[in-house]
Amino acid sequence: MTWDRESLREAALRVLGEVAPEADAAAVAGDLDLREELELDSMDILNLAIGLFQATGVEVPERDYAQIVTIDGCVAYLMGRLGPAG
């Protein structure tokens, strides 16, 4: 699959919806810290990292979790690992 910013954003929002089903993931601003905005804890961030891996094939090591605590951060992190052509 070829990934672009929009498809990665959609994937990140889909995974977020699985991690925090009570939240309106689509209404979350891209630059807001999910830990504060949705009260995600460390296990939720772990599940977000696992979900991103399952959706995109990009492994997010624990040392990089701080980079995926916003939707924009998730997209930037994934783009950096996948490149513009996927």
JOBELDA-V698787 format. One record per pair of residues at least 12 apart in sequence whose ideal C-beta (glycine too) atoms are under 10 Angstrom apart, sorted by the first residue. I is the first residue (numbers start at 1). J is the second residue. Records with the same first field share a line. If there is no record, write none. Layout:
I = J, J
This chain:
1 = 55, 56, 57, 82, 86
2 = 82, 84, 85, 86
3 = 55, 56, 57, 58, 75, 78, 79, 81, 82, 83, 84, 85, 86
4 = 75, 79, 82, 84, 85, 86
5 = 72, 75, 76, 78, 79, 84
6 = 75
7 = 55, 56, 75, 78, 86
8 = 52, 55, 56, 58, 71, 74, 75, 76, 77, 78, 79, 82, 86
9 = 30, 71, 72, 74, 75, 78
10 = 26, 55, 75
11 = 51, 52, 54, 55, 56, 58, 74, 75, 78
12 = 25, 28, 30, 48, 51, 52, 55, 56, 68, 70, 71, 72, 73, 74, 75, 77, 78
13 = 25, 26, 27, 28, 30, 71, 74, 75
14 = 26, 51, 52, 55
15 = 47, 48, 49, 50, 51, 52, 53, 54, 55, 56, 68, 74
16 = 28, 34, 38, 40, 44, 47, 48, 51, 52, 71, 74
17 = 51
18 = 47, 48, 50, 51, 54, 55
19 = 34, 38, 40, 43, 44, 45, 46, 47, 48, 49, 50, 51, 52
20 = 34, 37, 38, 39, 40, 44, 47, 48
22 = 38, 39
23 = 37, 38, 39, 40
24 = 38
25 = 38, 71
26 = 71
28 = 70, 71
29 = 70, 71, 72
30 = 70, 71, 72, 73, 74, 75, 76
31 = 70, 71, 72, 73
32 = 69, 70, 71, 72
33 = 66, 69, 70, 73
34 = 48, 68, 69, 70, 71, 73, 74
35 = 66, 69, 70
36 = 69
37 = 69, 70, 71
40 = 69
42 = 62, 65
45 = 60, 62, 65, 66, 68, 69
46 = 60, 62, 65
48 = 60, 65, 68, 69, 74
49 = 61, 62, 64, 65, 68, 74, 77
52 = 68, 74, 77, 78, 81
55 = 78
56 = 74, 78, 81, 82, 86
57 = 78, 81, 82, 86
58 = 74, 77, 78, 79, 80, 81, 82
59 = 81
60 = 74, 77, 78, 81
64 = 77, 81
65 = 77
67 = 80
